[in-house]
């Protein structure tokens, strides 16, 4: 959203996305929280290191620096044992009308489904959809369910197809899109 206001970039590494929001989308204060804290991008106001699954750590983070107008969970929730509880804690740290934006890999993507269907297996990799560090797998429906379970209101959910895949999806009357979207971008909002 614009303005992004107070931003928490959960699992944000050096905080490059939060820093970019400061330059381009009206972020006023950027906190990055990651398991390992090190150097941060210019524009990050606070960097905190801790276990993103520890409710005590999350509560303290939210109390010390929140409430937040924007919380980013970009390619992080699938790495957690209990992302549902993490989203619930984040909900409590959102300002009224604040948003959580999450990018979540799509387990229905053809690069995962086809080897499973055709060969009865798939190979975990060091990065990408089949990243061996993923602990949770989500479809569009289960990603939305996770993001709204605590009472956050769904605003948008979608994924990028590009021109060729978009045309193929249109020709299939929308039936192939779920197999071509690599990850879903979900935005939920805290409402009264």
Phi and psi in degrees as GROMACS dihedral restraints (atoms count N, CA, C in turn):
[ dihedral_restraints ]
;  ai    aj    ak    al  type     phi  dphi    fc
    3     4     5     6     1  -128.9    20    10
    4     5     6     7     1   124.7    20    10
    6     7     8     9     1   -78.8    20    10
    7     8     9    10     1   149.7    20    10
    9    10    11    12     1   -74.6    20    10
   10    11    12    13     1   -22.8    20    10
   12    13    14    15     1    65.1    20    10
   13    14    15    16     1  -137.3    20    10
   15    16    17    18     1   -80.5    20    10
   16    17    18    19     1   125.5    20    10
   18    19    20    21     1  -118.7    20    10
   19    20    21    22     1   134.2    20    10
   21    22    23    24     1  -112.9    20    10
   22    23    24    25     1   121.7    20    10
   24    25    26    27     1  -105.4    20    10
   25    26    27    28     1    94.8    20    10
   27    28    29    30     1   -79.9    20    10
   28    29    30    31     1   124.0    20    10
   30    31    32    33     1    69.0    20    10
   31    32    33    34     1    29.4    20    10
   33    34    35    36     1   -87.0    20    10
   34    35    36    37     1    11.8    20    10
   36    37    38    39     1    61.3    20    10
   37    38    39    40     1  -120.2    20    10
   39    40    41    42     1   -84.7    20    10
   40    41    42    43     1    -5.7    20    10
   42    43    44    45     1    86.6    20    10
   43    44    45    46     1    23.8    20    10
   45    46    47    48     1   -60.1    20    10
   46    47    48    49     1   -39.0    20    10
   48    49    50    51     1   -68.4    20    10
   49    50    51    52     1   -45.7    20    10
   51    52    53    54     1   -60.5    20    10
   52    53    54    55     1   -41.9    20    10
   54    55    56    57     1   -63.5    20    10
   55    56    57    58     1   -39.5    20    10
   57    58    59    60     1   -63.9    20    10
   58    59    60    61     1   -37.2    20    10
   60    61    62    63     1   -64.4    20    10
   61    62    63    64     1   -29.9    20    10
   63    64    65    66     1   -67.8    20    10
   64    65    66    67     1   -36.9    20    10
   66    67    68    69     1   -79.0    20    10
   67    68    69    70     1   -31.2    20    10
   69    70    71    72     1  -120.4    20    10
   70    71    72    73     1   -21.3    20    10
   72    73    74    75     1  -128.1    20    10
   73    74    75    76     1    20.5    20    10
   75    76    77    78     1    75.3    20    10
   76    77    78    79     1    24.6    20    10
   78    79    80    81     1   -69.2    20    10
   79    80    81    82     1   135.7    20    10
   81    82    83    84     1  -104.2    20    10
   82    83    84    85     1   -23.9    20    10
   84    85    86    87     1  -153.8    20    10
   85    86    87    88     1   127.8    20    10
   87    88    89    90     1  -122.7    20    10
   88    89    90    91     1   125.1    20    10
   90    91    92    93     1  -115.5    20    10
   91    92    93    94     1   130.6    20    10
   93    94    95    96     1  -113.6    20    10
   94    95    96    97     1   132.1    20    10
   96    97    98    99     1  -123.3    20    10
   97    98    99   100     1   126.1    20    10
   99   100   101   102     1  -147.3    20    10
  100   101   102   103     1   162.8    20    10
  102   103   104   105     1   -61.8    20    10
  103   104   105   106     1   -39.2    20    10
  105   106   107   108     1  -120.1    20    10
  106   107   108   109     1   120.0    20    10
  108   109   110   111     1   -99.5    20    10
  109   110   111   112     1   139.0    20    10
  111   112   113   114     1  -148.2    20    10
  112   113   114   115     1  -141.1    20    10
  114   115   116   117     1   -64.6    20    10
  115   116   117   118     1   148.1    20    10
  117   118   119   120     1  -122.1    20    10
  118   119   120   121     1   160.2    20    10
  120   121   122   123     1   -69.5    20    10
  121   122   123   124     1   151.2    20    10
  123   124   125   126     1   -60.6    20    10
  124   125   126   127     1   130.8    20    10
  126   127   128   129     1   111.1    20    10
  127   128   129   130     1   -17.5    20    10
  129   130   131   132     1   -77.2    20    10
  130   131   132   133     1   126.5    20    10
  132   133   134   135     1   -85.7    20    10
  133   134   135   136     1   -38.9    20    10
  135   136   137   138     1  -140.9    20    10
  136   137   138   139     1   134.9    20    10
  138   139   140   141     1  -119.9    20    10
  139   140   141   142     1   129.2    20    10
  141   142   143   144     1  -124.8    20    10
  142   143   144   145     1   135.6    20    10
  144   145   146   147     1  -108.9    20    10
  145   146   147   148     1   133.8    20    10
  147   148   149   150     1   177.1    20    10
  148   149   150   151     1   174.4    20    10
  150   151   152   153     1   -78.4    20    10
  151   152   153   154     1   112.9    20    10
  153   154   155   156     1   -67.0    20    10
  154   155   156   157     1   -11.7    20    10
  156   157   158   159     1   -98.7    20    10
  157   158   159   160     1    -4.3    20    10
  159   160   161   162     1   -83.8    20    10
  160   161   162   163     1   112.3    20    10
  162   163   164   165     1   -60.0    20    10
  163   164   165   166     1   -32.4    20    10
  165   166   167   168     1   -66.4    20    10
  166   167   168   169     1   -43.0    20    10
  168   169   170   171     1   -61.2    20    10
  169   170   171   172     1   -47.4    20    10
  171   172   173   174     1   -62.6    20    10
  172   173   174   175     1   -44.6    20    10
  174   175   176   177     1   -59.4    20    10
  175   176   177   178     1   -45.4    20    10
  177   178   179   180     1   -63.8    20    10
  178   179   180   181     1   -43.9    20    10
  180   181   182   183     1   -57.0    20    10
  181   182   183   184     1   -47.2    20    10
  183   184   185   186     1   -69.4    20    10
  184   185   186   187     1   -38.3    20    10
  186   187   188   189     1   -68.2    20    10
  187   188   189   190     1   -41.9    20    10
  189   190   191   192     1   -71.9    20    10
  190   191   192   193     1   -33.2    20    10
  192   193   194   195     1  -124.0    20    10
  193   194   195   196     1    -9.3    20    10
  195   196   197   198     1   -91.4    20    10
  196   197   198   199     1  -172.0    20    10
  198   199   200   201     1   -72.8    20    10
  199   200   201   202     1   156.2    20    10
  201   202   203   204     1  -106.4    20    10
  202   203   204   205     1   145.0    20    10
  204   205   206   207     1   -85.2    20    10
  205   206   207   208     1   -30.9    20    10
  207   208   209   210     1  -137.6    20    10
  208   209   210   211     1   127.7    20    10
  210   211   212   213     1  -120.5    20    10
  211   212   213   214     1   125.9    20    10
  213   214   215   216     1  -101.9    20    10
  214   215   216   217     1   130.7    20    10
  216   217   218   219     1  -128.3    20    10
  217   218   219   220     1    75.8    20    10
  219   220   221   222     1   -97.5    20    10
  220   221   222   223     1   109.0    20    10
  222   223   224   225     1    56.2    20    10
  223   224   225   226     1    45.0    20    10
  225   226   227   228     1  -126.3    20    10
  226   227   228   229     1   -35.7    20    10
  228   229   230   231     1   -62.9    20    10
  229   230   231   232     1   -32.6    20    10
  231   232   233   234     1   -70.2    20    10
  232   233   234   235     1   -10.5    20    10
  234   235   236   237     1   -92.8    20    10
  235   236   237   238     1    -3.3    20    10
  237   238   239   240     1  -100.3    20    10
  238   239   240   241     1   148.3    20    10
  240   241   242   243     1   -67.2    20    10
  241   242   243   244     1   -40.2    20    10
  243   244   245   246     1  -132.3    20    10
  244   245   246   247     1    72.2    20    10
  246   247   248   249     1   -64.5    20    10
  247   248   249   250     1   -23.6    20    10
  249   250   251   252     1   -62.3    20    10
  250   251   252   253     1   -44.7    20    10
  252   253   254   255     1   -67.5    20    10
  253   254   255   256     1   -36.2    20    10
  255   256   257   258     1   -62.7    20    10
  256   257   258   259     1   -45.8    20    10
  258   259   260   261     1   -62.2    20    10
  259   260   261   262     1   -39.7    20    10
  261   262   263   264     1   -60.9    20    10
  262   263   264   265     1   -43.2    20    10
  264   265   266   267     1   -64.4    20    10
  265   266   267   268     1   -42.8    20    10
  267   268   269   270     1   -62.0    20    10
  268   269   270   271     1   -36.7    20    10
  270   271   272   273     1   -53.4    20    10
  271   272   273   274     1   -42.9    20    10
  273   274   275   276     1   -66.4    20    10
  274   275   276   277     1   -23.7    20    10
  276   277   278   279     1   -96.5    20    10
  277   278   279   280     1     7.4    20    10
  279   280   281   282     1   -87.8    20    10
  280   281   282   283     1   139.0    20    10
  282   283   284   285     1   -68.5    20    10
  283   284   285   286     1   158.6    20    10
  285   286   287   288     1   -56.8    20    10
  286   287   288   289     1   132.6    20    10
  288   289   290   291     1    74.4    20    10
  289   290   291   292     1     8.3    20    10
  291   292   293   294     1   -75.2    20    10
  292   293   294   295     1   162.0    20    10
  294   295   296   297     1  -125.7    20    10
  295   296   297   298     1   150.8    20    10
  297   298   299   300     1  -112.0    20    10
  298   299   300   301     1   129.4    20    10
  300   301   302   303     1  -115.3    20    10
  301   302   303   304     1   124.1    20    10
  303   304   305   306     1  -128.3    20    10
  304   305   306   307     1   139.0    20    10
  306   307   308   309     1  -108.7    20    10
  307   308   309   310     1   129.3    20    10
  309   310   311   312     1  -133.5    20    10
  310   311   312   313     1   121.6    20    10
  312   313   314   315     1   -59.0    20    10
  313   314   315   316     1   146.5    20    10
  315   316   317   318     1   -97.5    20    10
  316   317   318   319     1   112.4    20    10
  318   319   320   321     1   -68.5    20    10
  319   320   321   322     1   -14.5    20    10
  321   322   323   324     1   -85.1    20    10
  322   323   324   325     1     0.9    20    10
  324   325   326   327     1   -62.2    20    10
  325   326   327   328     1   143.0    20    10
  327   328   329   330     1   -57.6    20    10
  328   329   330   331     1   -29.1    20    10
  330   331   332   333     1   -69.0    20    10
  331   332   333   334     1   -17.6    20    10
  333   334   335   336     1  -100.8    20    10
  334   335   336   337     1   -42.8    20    10
  336   337   338   339     1   -70.6    20    10
  337   338   339   340     1   -45.9    20    10
  339   340   341   342     1   -61.3    20    10
  340   341   342   343     1   -48.8    20    10
  342   343   344   345     1   -61.4    20    10
  343   344   345   346     1   -32.4    20    10
  345   346   347   348     1   -68.6    20    10
  346   347   348   349     1   -44.1    20    10
  348   349   350   351     1   -73.9    20    10
  349   350   351   352     1   -43.6    20    10
  351   352   353   354     1   -83.7    20    10
  352   353   354   355     1   -33.5    20    10
  354   355   356   357     1  -118.1    20    10
  355   356   357   358     1    -5.3    20    10
  357   358   359   360     1    73.3    20    10
  358   359   360   361     1    21.0    20    10
  360   361   362   363     1  -162.6    20    10
  361   362   363   364     1   165.6    20    10
  363   364   365   366     1  -145.4    20    10
  364   365   366   367     1   152.1    20    10
  366   367   368   369     1  -103.8    20    10
  367   368   369   370     1   124.8    20    10
  369   370   371   372     1   -68.3    20    10
  370   371   372   373     1   150.0    20    10
  372   373   374   375     1  -128.3    20    10
  373   374   375   376     1   178.1    20    10
  375   376   377   378     1   -82.0    20    10
  376   377   378   379     1   -14.4    20    10
  378   379   380   381     1  -157.8    20    10
  379   380   381   382     1   168.0    20    10
  381   382   383   384     1    89.6    20    10
  382   383   384   385     1  -161.4    20    10
  384   385   386   387     1   -59.5    20    10
  385   386   387   388     1   -34.7    20    10
  387   388   389   390     1   -98.8    20    10
  388   389   390   391     1    27.8    20    10
  390   391   392   393     1   -55.8    20    10
  391   392   393   394     1   126.2    20    10
  393   394   395   396     1   -67.2    20    10
  394   395   396   397     1   -11.9    20    10
  396   397   398   399     1   -89.9    20    10
  397   398   399   400     1    -2.5    20    10
  399   400   401   402     1   -70.6    20    10
  400   401   402   403     1   128.5    20    10
  402   403   404   405     1  -102.2    20    10
  403   404   405   406     1   -21.2    20    10
  405   406   407   408     1  -129.4    20    10
  406   407   408   409     1   149.4    20    10
  408   409   410   411     1  -127.7    20    10
  409   410   411   412     1   139.7    20    10
  411   412   413   414     1  -133.9    20    10
  412   413   414   415     1   143.1    20    10
  414   415   416   417     1   -95.8    20    10
  415   416   417   418     1   177.5    20    10
  417   418   419   420     1   -58.6    20    10
  418   419   420   421     1   -47.1    20    10
  420   421   422   423     1   -64.4    20    10
  421   422   423   424     1   -43.4    20    10
  423   424   425   426     1   -73.2    20    10
  424   425   426   427     1   -28.5    20    10
  426   427   428   429     1   -66.8    20    10
  427   428   429   430     1   -45.1    20    10
  429   430   431   432     1   -63.0    20    10
  430   431   432   433     1   -42.5    20    10
  432   433   434   435     1   -59.3    20    10
  433   434   435   436     1   -45.3    20    10
  435   436   437   438     1   -61.8    20    10
  436   437   438   439     1   -42.9    20    10
  438   439   440   441     1   -74.3    20    10
  439   440   441   442     1   -20.5    20    10
  441   442   443   444     1  -109.0    20    10
  442   443   444   445     1    -6.3    20    10
  444   445   446   447     1   -56.9    20    10
  445   446   447   448     1   -35.4    20    10
  447   448   449   450     1   -81.3    20    10
  448   449   450   451     1    -2.7    20    10
  450   451   452   453     1   109.7    20    10
  451   452   453   454     1     0.4    20    10
  453   454   455   456     1   -68.4    20    10
  454   455   456   457     1   145.1    20    10
  456   457   458   459     1   -95.7    20    10
  457   458   459   460     1   127.7    20    10
  459   460   461   462     1   -66.8    20    10
  460   461   462   463     1   129.1    20    10
  462   463   464   465     1  -106.1    20    10
  463   464   465   466     1   -50.2    20    10
  465   466   467   468     1  -145.9    20    10
  466   467   468   469     1   150.6    20    10
  468   469   470   471     1  -148.5    20    10
  469   470   471   472     1   131.3    20    10
  471   472   473   474     1  -170.0    20    10
  472   473   474   475     1   179.2    20    10
  474   475   476   477     1  -151.0    20    10
  475   476   477   478     1   160.3    20    10
  477   478   479   480     1   -90.4    20    10
  478   479   480   481     1   129.9    20    10
  480   481   482   483     1  -106.7    20    10
  481   482   483   484     1   -32.9    20    10
  483   484   485   486     1    82.3    20    10
  484   485   486   487     1   173.5    20    10
  486   487   488   489     1   -66.3    20    10
  487   488   489   490     1   -51.7    20    10
  489   490   491   492     1   -65.4    20    10
  490   491   492   493     1   -47.5    20    10
  492   493   494   495     1   -68.1    20    10
  493   494   495   496     1   -33.7    20    10
  495   496   497   498     1   -63.6    20    10
  496   497   498   499     1   -41.0    20    10
  498   499   500   501     1   -65.7    20    10
  499   500   501   502     1   -45.1    20    10
  501   502   503   504     1   -60.7    20    10
  502   503   504   505     1   -40.5    20    10
  504   505   506   507     1   -64.6    20    10
  505   506   507   508     1   -41.9    20    10
  507   508   509   510     1   -63.2    20    10
  508   509   510   511     1   -42.4    20    10
  510   511   512   513     1   -65.5    20    10
  511   512   513   514     1   -27.2    20    10
  513   514   515   516     1   -91.9    20    10
  514   515   516   517     1    13.5    20    10
  516   517   518   519     1    56.6    20    10
  517   518   519   520     1    36.5    20    10
  519   520   521   522     1    82.6    20    10
  520   521   522   523     1     4.1    20    10
  522   523   524   525     1   -80.1    20    10
  523   524   525   526     1   -19.0    20    10
  525   526   527   528     1   -99.9    20    10
  526   527   528   529     1    -9.8    20    10
  528   529   530   531     1   -54.6    20    10
  529   530   531   532     1   -41.0    20    10
  531   532   533   534     1   -65.9    20    10
  532   533   534   535     1   -19.1    20    10
  534   535   536   537     1   -91.1    20    10
  535   536   537   538     1    -9.0    20    10
  537   538   539   540     1  -110.5    20    10
  538   539   540   541     1   -16.4    20    10
  540   541   542   543     1   -81.1    20    10
  541   542   543   544     1   121.2    20    10
  543   544   545   546     1   -74.1    20    10
  544   545   546   547     1   -38.9    20    10
  546   547   548   549     1  -150.1    20    10
  547   548   549   550     1   152.7    20    10
  549   550   551   552     1   -99.5    20    10
  550   551   552   553     1   141.2    20    10
  552   553   554   555     1  -106.1    20    10
  553   554   555   556     1   118.2    20    10
  555   556   557   558     1  -117.2    20    10
  556   557   558   559     1   132.9    20    10
  558   559   560   561     1  -124.3    20    10
  559   560   561   562     1   124.6    20    10
  561   562   563   564     1  -122.4    20    10
  562   563   564   565     1   155.1    20    10
  564   565   566   567     1  -129.3    20    10
  565   566   567   568     1   145.1    20    10
  567   568   569   570     1   -86.3    20    10
  568   569   570   571     1   119.1    20    10
  570   571   572   573     1  -123.4    20    10
  571   572   573   574     1   166.1    20    10
